[in-house]
Amino acid sequence: MSIEVAAAAGEGDKFGQMNAAGAGNAPDKSTEFISFAIGDDQYGVDIMAVREIKGWTAITHLPKQPDYVRGVLNLRGVIVPIIDLRCRFGQGLTEATPMHIVIIVQIGARQVGLLADRVLDIVSQDASQIQPVPKIAQGSRTDFLSGLVTVDDAMIALIDLPNLLNSKEGELAN
């Protein structure tokens, strides 16, 4: 098929690049995420949700919040709640130091900070390589994980950001 015919048929652009519909065998959809560590465990979040990564700074504590909500941070005029991922995953509170990082992510209409130990890498993976999280026990707390992926013999648990904020204690305050 010539470039002009493909473009006229809507199967490619003016440079002759074919889109997935006109390519015959469509490549797997690739997804990119930022991987980071909490202790020895690796996690990842969709890179498109990440707004910035910053070092740990002082935060303002709020009363009557779930334990995993460490407080809020004023980020250029926007009040951003900070989620302690170690605590959220049932591993106790993080003793935050200047070596820790906060990953600012966009979840729906709000920004949320995720407290983690360190950023590891940007990982690109075919969506077909993401494995489902096994449901080991009914009521197990894996709702905030969207999948698992193996990269260089390391298992990375992908975080389902909207479900990260769901809790039995109630919704995170706005």
C-alpha positions in Angstrom: 0.0 0.0 0.0 1.5 3.4 -0.9 1.8 6.2 1.6 -0.9 8.3 -0.2 -3.3 5.4 -0.2 -2.7 4.6 3.4 -3.1 8.2 4.5 -6.3 8.5 2.4 -7.6 5.3 4.0 -6.8 6.7 7.5 -4.3 4.0 8.1 -1.2 6.1 8.4 0.0 9.7 8.7 1.5 11.9 6.0 5.0 10.5 6.8 3.9 7.0 5.9 3.8 5.7 9.5 1.2 3.1 10.0 -1.1 3.2 13.0 -2.0 0.0 14.9 -5.2 -0.5 12.9 -3.4 -0.5 9.6 -0.3 -2.3 10.7 -1.6 -5.8 10.4 -0.2 -7.2 13.5 -0.5 -4.5 16.1 2.4 -4.2 18.6 1.6 -4.7 22.3 0.7 -1.5 24.1 3.7 -0.3 26.2 3.3 1.3 29.5 5.8 3.4 31.5 6.0 3.7 35.2 8.3 5.1 37.9 9.7 2.4 40.1 10.6 3.2 43.7 11.5 1.4 46.9 10.0 1.0 50.3 12.5 -1.0 52.3 13.5 -4.0 50.1 10.2 -4.0 48.1 9.7 -2.3 44.8 6.6 -0.5 43.6 5.6 1.4 40.5 3.2 4.1 39.5 2.0 5.2 36.1 4.5 7.8 34.8 1.5 9.8 33.4 0.2 10.4 36.9 3.5 11.7 38.3 3.7 15.5 38.5 7.0 15.8 40.4 9.4 14.1 42.8 10.8 16.1 45.7 12.8 15.5 48.8 11.1 15.1 52.2 10.2 18.4 53.9 8.3 19.3 57.0 4.6 18.7 56.8 1.6 19.9 58.8 -0.2 17.1 60.7 -4.0 17.0 60.7 -6.1 15.4 63.4 -8.4 12.4 63.0 -6.9 11.2 59.7 -6.0 7.5 59.0 -2.5 6.6 60.3 -1.1 6.4 56.8 -2.0 10.1 56.1 1.1 11.8 57.5 -0.2 15.3 57.0 -0.3 18.0 54.3 2.2 20.0 52.4 1.7 23.4 50.8 3.1 22.9 47.2 3.0 26.3 45.4 -0.4 27.2 47.0 -1.9 23.7 46.6 -2.5 21.7 49.8 -1.3 18.2 49.1 -2.0 15.3 51.5 1.0 13.0 52.1 0.4 9.2 52.2 3.0 7.1 54.0 3.1 4.1 51.7 5.0 1.9 54.2 2.2 2.5 56.7 -0.5 2.1 54.0 0.9 -1.3 53.1 0.9 -2.4 56.8 4.6 -2.2 57.4 4.6 0.5 60.2 5.3 4.2 60.0 8.2 5.6 58.0 10.8 7.4 60.1 11.1 10.1 57.4 14.5 11.7 56.9 15.8 14.1 54.3 16.9 11.0 52.3 13.3 10.0 51.7 11.3 11.3 48.7 7.8 12.4 48.0 6.3 11.5 44.6 3.5 14.0 43.8 0.8 12.2 41.7 -2.4 13.3 40.2 -5.4 11.1 41.3 -8.5 12.4 39.6 -8.8 16.1 40.4 -6.4 16.1 43.3 -2.7 15.9 43.9 -1.4 13.5 46.5 2.1 13.0 47.8 3.5 9.4 48.2 6.2 9.0 50.8 8.8 6.4 49.7 12.4 5.5 50.5 14.0 6.2 47.1 13.2 6.4 43.4 14.8 3.5 41.4 14.1 3.9 37.6 11.7 4.6 34.8 10.5 1.3 33.4 8.9 0.7 30.1 7.0 -2.6 29.9 4.5 -4.2 27.5 1.1 -4.2 29.0 0.8 -7.9 28.2 3.7 -8.6 30.6 1.8 -7.2 33.6 0.5 -10.1 35.7 -2.6 -9.9 37.9 -2.2 -9.8 41.7 -3.0 -13.2 43.2 -6.0 -13.1 45.6 -4.6 -15.3 48.3 -7.2 -14.7 51.0 -10.6 -13.1 51.0 -10.3 -9.7 52.5 -6.6 -9.5 51.8 -5.5 -5.9 51.3 -4.3 -6.0 47.7 -7.0 -3.7 46.3 -4.5 -0.9 45.8 -2.3 -3.0 43.6 -3.2 -3.2 39.9 -0.6 -5.8 38.8 2.9 -7.3 39.1 5.7 -7.1 36.6 9.1 -8.7 36.6 12.1 -6.6 35.5 15.6 -8.0 35.7 14.7 -10.6 38.3 13.0 -8.0 40.5 9.2 -8.1 41.1 7.6 -4.6 40.9 4.1 -4.2 42.4 2.1 -1.6 40.4 -0.1 0.7 42.5 -3.7 1.4 41.5 -3.7 5.0 42.6 -7.5 5.6 42.9 -7.8 2.5 45.1 -4.9 3.6 47.3 -7.1 6.3 48.8 -10.0 4.0 49.6 -10.1 2.9 53.2 -12.5 1.3 55.6 -12.0 4.4 57.9 -13.5 6.6 55.2 -12.3 8.8 52.3 -9.3 11.0 52.6 -10.2 14.5 53.5 -10.1 17.0 50.6 
